[in-house]
Every structure is written in C-alpha cells, then in structure tokens.
C-alpha cells in the first residue's frame, strides 16, 4: 500500500534523547522511558526489554514518532513511539549519528 507525500508529511518524526529508562514491575518485554523530543519530555513505553537493559537505553539518540495517539500501557500513558528495525522480533533502534539535537525533524 502506498501513501501520498501529503500523508507522510503528517507524521511528526523527530530526534529524541533517552534521559531515563526503568523496568516496569511484572513486565518482561517493555520498559518505561523519559525521552527529550526538543523542549518537551515525554513518557513512552519501549519494547525490547527482554533484549536491552534500561541503562543501555539512557543517552541514546533515537528516532521518535511524536504525534502517535497516546495510549495507556501497563499503567503508563505512552505518548509516542521509538522507531526500530524488527529482526525476528528483536528491535534495533533507529539512532542518529552526529550532533542533531533533540527535537530535530526527520524528513
């Protein structure tokens, strides 16, 4: 299925920096993270906790879909999504190299 360029432009994709990440009691596949998306800090649910420890996420420059409709997951209101390549169910986080600051638009 194809989308138009106008539909693509509706996506708010930004550079984010993971400031904090922590396990969620009773959950083995997800964790909670605080991500700076440029002048705003968002709480997000992040998959892949069976592959990555929370401390491995802190400081990463990631790619975030910032205008995803918020959803309550495991008692946390997640407002966005980290983008990843999926290889046999394991996420490989899309990251940013260089000096692009948090909040930089991805296009």
N, C-alpha and C positions, 0 to 999 in steps of 0.2 A: 504494500500500500504506500502510495506517495502522499506527501503533504506539500502544500504550496509554501513559497518563501514567506508569504504573509503569516501563515500558521506558525512557521518556525520562529519568526520574529516575536511571537507572543511568549516564547519561552524566555524566562529570566535566568540565564546561566551565568554564574559568577565564580570568581576565585574565592575560596574560603580558607581560613586557617583554623585548625582544630586547637582550641585553647585548653579544653579539659575533656576527658573521657572517663567513664566509670562503668563498672559492671552493674547489671540490674539483678537483684535477688530473684532467684528462681528461673532465670532466663540464661540459656547457654548459647544462643545464636545471635542475640542482639545486645547492644550496649547503648548507653546514653552519652551524647557528646554536646559540648557547647562550641559553636563554630562562629567565628567572626566573619561576616559576609560584607564588611565595609560599613562601618558606622553603626552596625547592628549586630548583636549577638543572639544567635538562635539556638534553641534546644532541639536536637534531632535524634531520632533513633537511627542507629547504624547497624547494619547486618555484618555478618562475618566474625562475630565474637568467638566462634569456635576455631578461627584461624589467627586472629590478631588479639593481643592483649591491649587493654585500654591505653597503657603507657606508650605503646608503639604508634598510636594514632596522634598523640599530642605533638603539635608543631608541624604536622603535615599541611602542605598547601594542596588543597583538594578542589575538585570541580563540583559545584553545588547547583542543583535546580532549585532556585529560591522561590518561585511562585507556584509550587505544588500546593494543592489544597491541604490545609492542616488536618492531621489525623491523630486520634488518641490511640497509642500503642503501649501496652504494658503500664498504663497509668501515666504516661508521658505524652504531652501534646507536641508531636513532631511537626515542625514547620519547614519542610524542605527535604531534599534527598541528596546524599553524596552519590556521584555517578561513578560507575565501575565497569570494567570488563568482567564478564562472567565466564569462568573456565571450569566446567564440571561442577558448578555450584559455588566455587570459591571466588569472592570478589577481589579484583585487582584494581585498587583505587586509581582513578584518573587524577594525576597530580600535575602541578605546574612547576616548571623549571625557571629559575631566574628570579627577577625582582618584581614580578607583577604583584601589587599589593592586594590585600583582601578587598573584595568588592569590585575588582576589575571585571568588566563584562567579557564573556566568552561569546564569540560570534563566528 
